Amino acid sequence: MACDHADAIAAIVSLAGAPPAAPAACRPSEPVAVLQVQGSADDQVRVAGGTVTGLAPGDDRLKPYPPLEASLAEWARVDGCAGKRTPSAATLDLDRTLAGANGPNETGVSANGGCRPGGGVELWMIQGGGHDPDFTDDLGARVVDFLLSHAKPR
């Protein structure tokens, strides 16, 4: 949707989603803010890239996909982000069964700066999180807050 309908889509959230294998196939007409929520230990959609596992043989979703960093870098390019993605001091508690180094917050937050109006790239990396995290009850509200904070510039 973000690739083909950027005129109508202000922001997207991808939960452990594999990006298109061919980034050049995604040519949005304008910036789209992107939030990627990913588990660092996801063995189905791996941070290092690969093919989606757990699908039936012959399923076309088994095509190779790029590493997470390459996908985020491509969105940063599309969104005209001048700055590199930098970690925030803020952390989140997105998985009720995991804990971070200093308490319940196991999720690191990083974002690109200097993006064109309407653009932005953010990563919520769940340290130790797998493909199907045991999300906390406030994940939905956090996602909605992200989406609502990235309205189309007019």
C-alpha positions in Angstrom: 0.0 0.0 0.0 2.8 2.5 0.9 4.6 1.8 -2.3 1.6 2.1 -4.6 -0.7 4.6 -2.8 1.6 7.1 -1.0 -0.7 9.9 -2.0 -3.3 8.4 0.4 -1.1 6.6 2.9 0.6 8.8 5.5 2.2 6.1 7.6 2.6 2.4 8.0 3.5 0.0 10.7 5.2 -3.3 9.9 5.2 -6.0 12.5 8.0 -8.4 11.6 7.2 -7.9 8.0 9.6 -8.8 5.2 10.0 -6.0 2.8 9.9 -6.4 -1.0 12.8 -8.4 -2.3 13.4 -5.8 -5.0 13.4 -2.3 -3.3 13.4 -0.7 -6.8 9.9 -2.1 -7.3 8.7 0.2 -4.5 8.5 3.8 -5.8 6.1 5.8 -3.7 5.1 9.1 -5.1 5.8 11.0 -1.9 7.2 10.3 1.6 5.5 7.7 3.9 6.4 7.4 7.6 7.5 3.9 8.4 7.6 2.1 11.8 9.2 -1.3 11.9 8.5 -3.5 15.0 10.9 -6.4 14.9 12.2 -9.1 17.3 15.9 -9.4 17.3 15.6 -13.2 17.7 12.9 -13.7 15.0 13.6 -16.9 13.2 10.9 -16.5 10.6 11.6 -13.0 9.3 15.2 -12.6 10.2 17.0 -9.3 10.8 19.8 -10.5 8.6 17.4 -11.2 5.7 16.7 -14.5 3.9 13.5 -16.2 3.0 10.3 -16.4 5.0 10.2 -19.7 6.9 7.2 -21.8 7.9 5.3 -21.5 4.6 4.2 -24.2 2.2 6.6 -25.2 -0.6 5.9 -23.2 -3.7 4.4 -20.3 -1.8 5.7 -17.2 -3.6 6.4 -15.4 -0.3 9.5 -17.6 0.0 11.3 -15.3 -2.3 14.5 -13.8 -0.7 14.1 -10.5 1.2 16.8 -8.0 2.2 18.3 -7.5 5.6 16.3 -5.2 7.9 19.0 -2.5 7.8 18.8 -2.4 4.0 15.1 -2.1 4.0 15.2 0.8 6.6 17.9 2.5 4.6 15.8 2.3 1.5 12.8 3.9 3.3 15.1 6.6 4.6 16.3 7.3 1.1 12.7 7.4 -0.3 11.7 9.7 2.6 14.6 12.0 2.0 16.1 11.5 5.5 19.4 13.4 5.8 20.3 11.9 9.2 21.3 8.4 10.1 19.1 6.3 12.3 20.1 7.1 15.9 19.0 5.4 19.1 16.8 7.2 21.6 17.3 7.1 25.3 13.6 6.1 25.5 12.8 2.4 25.7 9.5 0.6 25.6 7.9 -2.4 27.2 6.3 -4.2 24.3 6.7 -7.9 25.3 5.2 -8.9 28.7 7.6 -11.9 29.1 10.9 -10.2 28.3 12.9 -7.7 30.4 15.6 -5.2 29.4 18.9 -4.6 31.1 17.4 -2.1 33.6 13.8 -3.3 34.0 10.8 -4.3 32.0 11.6 -2.2 29.0 13.2 -4.5 26.5 12.6 -2.6 23.3 15.0 -0.1 21.9 13.8 2.8 19.8 15.7 4.4 17.0 14.7 6.9 14.3 16.1 8.7 11.3 16.3 12.5 11.4 16.1 15.2 8.8 13.4 13.6 6.7 11.2 15.4 4.2 7.8 16.5 5.4 5.6 13.5 5.8 8.5 11.1 6.0 10.3 9.3 8.8 11.7 5.9 9.6 11.5 4.4 13.1 12.5 1.0 14.5 11.3 -0.6 17.6 13.7 -3.6 18.2 12.4 -6.1 20.7 15.7 -7.5 22.2 15.3 -11.2 22.4 11.9 -11.1 20.8 10.8 -13.8 18.4 8.3 -13.7 15.5 5.2 -13.8 17.7 6.0 -11.6 20.8 3.7 -11.7 23.8 2.7 -8.1 23.3 1.7 -5.9 26.2 -1.8 -4.5 26.2 -0.7 -1.0 25.2 0.9 -1.9 21.9 -2.2 -1.0 20.0 -2.4 2.5 21.6 1.4 3.0 20.9 0.9 2.1 17.2 -2.2 4.3 16.8 -0.2 7.2 18.4 2.6 6.7 15.9 0.1 6.6 13.0 -1.8 9.7 14.2 1.4 11.6 14.7 2.3 11.2 11.1 -0.5 12.9 9.2 -0.1 13.9 5.5 1.4 17.4 5.2 -1.0 19.6 3.2 
